[in-house]
Amino acid sequence: MSSVPLGTSTSAAEVTNISRHGVWMLVDERELFMSFEDFPWFRNAPVDSVLKLERPQPHHLYWPELDIDLTVDSIENPEKYPLKSKDRA
């Protein structure tokens, strides 16, 4: 009998589409949308960098090549987070 190694397991998160309006992601079998109006630093980012999405914790998303950390709550409820960083480009 073999066993699976112990460790923290989180569901995958992936970018599924990038449009002229924003970025679509699949997180926990839910589709989330980040508009470029609410998340301007993704607007001019290279596509490959936007696609490289990591999920170090269940409610935490990270884009290592862009050095962007976001909580799932900030994506689902951007109105609760009125302060926005300016586009780096």
HELIX and SHEET records of a PDB file:
HELIX    1   1 PRO A   40  PHE A   42  5                                   3    
HELIX    2   2 VAL A   47  LEU A   51  1                                   5    
HELIX    3   3 VAL A   72  GLU A   76  1                                   5    
HELIX    4   4 PRO A   78  LYS A   80  5                                   3    
SHEET    1   A 3 ALA A  13  ILE A  18  0                                        
SHEET    2   A 3 GLY A  22  VAL A  27 -1                                        
SHEET    3   A 3 ARG A  30  SER A  35 -1                                        
SHEET    1   B 3 GLU A  54  GLN A  57  0                                        
SHEET    2   B 3 HIS A  60  TRP A  63 -1                                        
SHEET    3   B 3 ILE A  68  THR A  71 -1                                        
END                                                                             
